[in-house]
Amino acid sequence: MPKLHRVFLVGPMGAGKTTVGKLLARQLKLAFIDSDNEIEERTGADIPWIFDVEGESGFRDREQAVIEELTQLEGVLVSTGGGAVLRPENRQALAARGFVIYLHATVAQQVARTNQDRNRPLLQGGDPETILRELMATRDPLYREIADLVIDTGAGSARTLTQRIVRELED
């Protein structure tokens, strides 16, 4: 398997980026960093609070600064927030500086995986399925634009997905 120094996970909320990311980082002997957690640690506030106070654009500014920094680290697997690909600067940094894996999940899978999660500010303003469908229509082409590997997360456990990714990387 090629030695990867930087791996970046992109995909929608509920795709398993954090869960699979932790397992995959261990397999690849990389440090795991969740960009959303990094933002929360640096600000001392959770993401819904940042959205409430600064709006989505304020959050995206913070996210862009964190992604700019994290994509330059060596020996990391970075799990990004679902909307990280919205800014061209983020897409460019991710694509140019590491191996990008798109964890794809259908809208139905996202609804099932996020329906009890109150820490998702974009889902608080209406019907989650409609919102997720609209987000996917906008974001899916952006995820695919920068992906070196696309993995469907629909079947199997996080461990199974991790093993599948490792096999793909070995090939």
Secondary structure as a PSIPRED ss2 file (coil, helix, strand):
# PSIPRED VFORMAT (PSIPRED V4.0)

   1 M C   1.000  0.000  0.000
   2 P C   1.000  0.000  0.000
   3 K C   1.000  0.000  0.000
   4 L C   1.000  0.000  0.000
   5 H C   1.000  0.000  0.000
   6 R E   0.000  0.000  1.000
   7 V E   0.000  0.000  1.000
   8 F E   0.000  0.000  1.000
   9 L E   0.000  0.000  1.000
  10 V E   0.000  0.000  1.000
  11 G C   1.000  0.000  0.000
  12 P C   1.000  0.000  0.000
  13 M C   1.000  0.000  0.000
  14 G C   1.000  0.000  0.000
  15 A C   1.000  0.000  0.000
  16 G C   1.000  0.000  0.000
  17 K H   0.000  1.000  0.000
  18 T H   0.000  1.000  0.000
  19 T H   0.000  1.000  0.000
  20 V H   0.000  1.000  0.000
  21 G H   0.000  1.000  0.000
  22 K H   0.000  1.000  0.000
  23 L H   0.000  1.000  0.000
  24 L H   0.000  1.000  0.000
  25 A H   0.000  1.000  0.000
  26 R H   0.000  1.000  0.000
  27 Q H   0.000  1.000  0.000
  28 L H   0.000  1.000  0.000
  29 K C   1.000  0.000  0.000
  30 L C   1.000  0.000  0.000
  31 A E   0.000  0.000  1.000
  32 F E   0.000  0.000  1.000
  33 I E   0.000  0.000  1.000
  34 D E   0.000  0.000  1.000
  35 S H   0.000  1.000  0.000
  36 D H   0.000  1.000  0.000
  37 N H   0.000  1.000  0.000
  38 E H   0.000  1.000  0.000
  39 I H   0.000  1.000  0.000
  40 E H   0.000  1.000  0.000
  41 E H   0.000  1.000  0.000
  42 R H   0.000  1.000  0.000
  43 T H   0.000  1.000  0.000
  44 G C   1.000  0.000  0.000
  45 A C   1.000  0.000  0.000
  46 D C   1.000  0.000  0.000
  47 I H   0.000  1.000  0.000
  48 P H   0.000  1.000  0.000
  49 W H   0.000  1.000  0.000
  50 I H   0.000  1.000  0.000
  51 F H   0.000  1.000  0.000
  52 D H   0.000  1.000  0.000
  53 V H   0.000  1.000  0.000
  54 E H   0.000  1.000  0.000
  55 G H   0.000  1.000  0.000
  56 E H   0.000  1.000  0.000
  57 S H   0.000  1.000  0.000
  58 G H   0.000  1.000  0.000
  59 F H   0.000  1.000  0.000
  60 R H   0.000  1.000  0.000
  61 D H   0.000  1.000  0.000
  62 R H   0.000  1.000  0.000
  63 E H   0.000  1.000  0.000
  64 Q H   0.000  1.000  0.000
  65 A H   0.000  1.000  0.000
  66 V H   0.000  1.000  0.000
  67 I H   0.000  1.000  0.000
  68 E H   0.000  1.000  0.000
  69 E H   0.000  1.000  0.000
  70 L H   0.000  1.000  0.000
  71 T C   1.000  0.000  0.000
  72 Q C   1.000  0.000  0.000
  73 L C   1.000  0.000  0.000
  74 E C   1.000  0.000  0.000
  75 G C   1.000  0.000  0.000
  76 V E   0.000  0.000  1.000
  77 L E   0.000  0.000  1.000
  78 V E   0.000  0.000  1.000
  79 S E   0.000  0.000  1.000
  80 T C   1.000  0.000  0.000
  81 G C   1.000  0.000  0.000
  82 G C   1.000  0.000  0.000
  83 G C   1.000  0.000  0.000
  84 A H   0.000  1.000  0.000
  85 V H   0.000  1.000  0.000
  86 L H   0.000  1.000  0.000
  87 R C   1.000  0.000  0.000
  88 P H   0.000  1.000  0.000
  89 E H   0.000  1.000  0.000
  90 N H   0.000  1.000  0.000
  91 R H   0.000  1.000  0.000
  92 Q H   0.000  1.000  0.000
  93 A H   0.000  1.000  0.000
  94 L H   0.000  1.000  0.000
  95 A H   0.000  1.000  0.000
  96 A H   0.000  1.000  0.000
  97 R H   0.000  1.000  0.000
  98 G C   1.000  0.000  0.000
  99 F E   0.000  0.000  1.000
 100 V E   0.000  0.000  1.000
 101 I E   0.000  0.000  1.000
 102 Y E   0.000  0.000  1.000
 103 L E   0.000  0.000  1.000
 104 H E   0.000  0.000  1.000
 105 A C   1.000  0.000  0.000
 106 T C   1.000  0.000  0.000
 107 V H   0.000  1.000  0.000
 108 A H   0.000  1.000  0.000
 109 Q H   0.000  1.000  0.000
 110 Q H   0.000  1.000  0.000
 111 V H   0.000  1.000  0.000
 112 A H   0.000  1.000  0.000
 113 R H   0.000  1.000  0.000
 114 T H   0.000  1.000  0.000
 115 N C   1.000  0.000  0.000
 116 Q C   1.000  0.000  0.000
 117 D C   1.000  0.000  0.000
 118 R C   1.000  0.000  0.000
 119 N C   1.000  0.000  0.000
 120 R C   1.000  0.000  0.000
 121 P H   0.000  1.000  0.000
 122 L H   0.000  1.000  0.000
 123 L H   0.000  1.000  0.000
 124 Q C   1.000  0.000  0.000
 125 G C   1.000  0.000  0.000
 126 G C   1.000  0.000  0.000
 127 D C   1.000  0.000  0.000
 128 P H   0.000  1.000  0.000
 129 E H   0.000  1.000  0.000
 130 T H   0.000  1.000  0.000
 131 I H   0.000  1.000  0.000
 132 L H   0.000  1.000  0.000
 133 R H   0.000  1.000  0.000
 134 E H   0.000  1.000  0.000
 135 L H   0.000  1.000  0.000
 136 M H   0.000  1.000  0.000
 137 A H   0.000  1.000  0.000
 138 T H   0.000  1.000  0.000
 139 R H   0.000  1.000  0.000
 140 D H   0.000  1.000  0.000
 141 P H   0.000  1.000  0.000
 142 L H   0.000  1.000  0.000
 143 Y H   0.000  1.000  0.000
 144 R H   0.000  1.000  0.000
 145 E H   0.000  1.000  0.000
 146 I H   0.000  1.000  0.000
 147 A C   1.000  0.000  0.000
 148 D C   1.000  0.000  0.000
 149 L E   0.000  0.000  1.000
 150 V E   0.000  0.000  1.000
 151 I E   0.000  0.000  1.000
 152 D E   0.000  0.000  1.000
 153 T C   1.000  0.000  0.000
 154 G C   1.000  0.000  0.000
 155 A C   1.000  0.000  0.000
 156 G C   1.000  0.000  0.000
 157 S C   1.000  0.000  0.000
 158 A H   0.000  1.000  0.000
 159 R H   0.000  1.000  0.000
 160 T H   0.000  1.000  0.000
 161 L H   0.000  1.000  0.000
 162 T H   0.000  1.000  0.000
 163 Q H   0.000  1.000  0.000
 164 R H   0.000  1.000  0.000
 165 I H   0.000  1.000  0.000
 166 V H   0.000  1.000  0.000
 167 R H   0.000  1.000  0.000
 168 E H   0.000  1.000  0.000
 169 L H   0.000  1.000  0.000
 170 E H   0.000  1.000  0.000
 171 D C   1.000  0.000  0.000
